[in-house]
Amino acid sequence: MALPVLNAAQMRELDRTTIEDIGIPGPVLMEIAGRGCAQAVEDLLGGAGHVLVVCGKGNNGGDGLVAARHLAGSGYRVDILLLAEPGQVSGDAALNLGILRRLNIPVQPVGESGQLLGSGRHDIIIDAILGTGLKSEVRGLYAQAIDWINGSGLPVVAVDVPSGISSDNGRVLGRAVRAAETVTFGELKPGLVFHPGAAHAGRIRIIDIGIPPGLLPEGPGGCWLLEDQDLLQHLRPRPADAHKGRFGHLLVLAGSADKPGAAGLCCRAAVHGGAGLVTLAAPPAVLQRVVSGPVEYMGVPVEQPSALLEACTGKQAVAIGPGLGTDGRAAELVQRVVEEIDLPLVVDADGLNNLAGKLELVAGAEAERVLTPHPGEAARLLECSTADIQRDRLAAARRLAAASGAVVVLKGARTVVADPEKTAWVVAAGNPGMASGGTGDVLTGVIGSLLAQGLSARDAACCGALWHGLAGDLAVARVGEQALAANLLIDALGPVLLRLQEGRAAGDAA
């Protein structure tokens, strides 16, 4: 089941409602959070060790103080550095600072001119400096502390988010702690899901701190991290009396004289994605090169856009764009398909390039549309820079979905699927080996295949992106990142789905 991903404002509201409306006191939430952090350290160290806890003056630091108390009570040697004067600590953190004082557990304040000094050799560091509220670049003593932690060579457990990471988008705000593990509270945060924050977070452990599940935000506008088993919700075993007509007929409009291979990859992926029939509509020269020999898809010659309507007869969905080109013929073809074809449609690559500056064509369509841009294509569609897209991938995908009225699949590390209501889903599957030509054509074929089989645009996009990423991970396990190619990705689609189905069957049997 997909996991909720909440930004800082949503988590603040969740905390506020839990404390003020439900009546669970803030110190109780902090106690559970700190105890969970201590447990993570115990799991890493075993029965003994020397722990350095570096605390800020806010609630994140308070969580660290609680963790330090529990570790000391369990027999660990604990040193606590406070990056503030004791009088600067307030609220629930101050309460826990007082508890440590009464228990005679020393806390070493480090002033602006102070040195970061432990009391000896340590085995692990707890980063409890800055939490989800960070908005501006880290400076001063906190920046020095982060540099010191990163230079220590010790494993780090971060509290909620690594200090210096934006909780809302994963950006590094000046500098950030590199953790071996991050113990986060309540729910996942975007900063732990998206890079570079995800790389800084290390392993992620989610601690239930007692926030009632019924308080989670509902309705459109949420964000979810897809899990492997989510794929099986829509890709179910076929009935015994199945025939090819039950699984849709996909029309693929792709390929040009200099890019015929893109069409072949898209069609082959659609076949392996489960479409009952796949037909490639392309100029005769492309068909001659792609639809030759023993292939599982058909070909129909389409030289002029006027032949499109006839080619679409009897089809359930259309995929357009891979290797199509950007000449006048291709531009007219894309425009007519988007405007005139009343079938579910997935648009990729040159299909998107031909829509730059014309998003109103997509927004005016009645049938469901899926756009699958990489960051550069998304930037052209939104008329901004690629850096703007990458700065906040979640926000960019939502913006493009709202502007186009389509479901958007923003490809890249941590692919984002967003619908026009700004609900988003994130795919953690995938790897750098997939950063090669043709892998996007495979995704287009898979999504088109799922549309033809009757899935909604949202479900086809989510399932297609997740399946694509999981297949990439299986393929890279077989051949490594350097040798991964798009055809190997297609070959992994079936085996990875079979593994998931067998895993679920084993779980049901148990």
Beta strands, then each sheet from edge to edge (+ up, - down):
strand 1: 3-4
strand 2: 50-55
strand 3: 77-82
strand 4: 108-109
strand 5: 124-128
strand 6: 156-159
strand 7: 181-185
strand 8: 203-207
strand 9: 223-225
strand 10: 249-253
strand 11: 277-282
strand 12: 298-301
strand 13: 317-320
strand 14: 345-347
strand 15: 369-371
strand 16: 407-410
strand 17: 415-418
strand 18: 424-427
sheet 1: 1+ 9- 18- 17+ 16- 15- 14- 13- 10- 11- 12-
sheet 2: 4+ 3+ 2+ 5+ 6+ 7+ 8+
end
